[in-house]
Amino acid sequence: MITYLWVALGGALGSVARYWMTNAVALLTGPRFPWGTILINVIGSFIIGLVAFMTTPVGRVPISFDIRAFILVGVCGGYTTFSAFSLQTLELARTGHWLQAGANIVLSVVLCLLAVWAGFAAGAGLGGAPPE
């Protein structure tokens, strides 16, 4: 039961951070293209890759199952925004902005895969073990 509380707390923190970041990026870039969602997903992907590696048996940071769930499921789950990505892509497509919809798909998928790989590689570098 305590794990659920950790996940809920992490989810709340991640959601608040996502809301703040979305607004901050929209102020800088405008609301027309979902740069905030892309940035959030890239950051979240890097963090999940880094923490996932660093907390494995070959990583350097031994943490409890509850804290790992807090970060990976709670914080990252609340922070990253795949559902927002999907809705924003649909809205771009529905309004005839096909090029922007395609760019959102390609940028989000490619950058997030690169970010999760970079996070995992960073964890491996910090942990002194090669990624498997």
Buried (B, 14 or more C-beta within 10 A) or exposed (E): EEBEEBBBBBBEBBBEBBBEBBEEBBEEEEEEBBBBBBBBBBBBBBBBBBBBBBBBEBBBBEBEEBBBBBBBBBBBBBBBBEEBBBEBBEBBBEEEBEEBBEBBBEBBEEBBEBBBBBBBBBBBEBBEBEBE
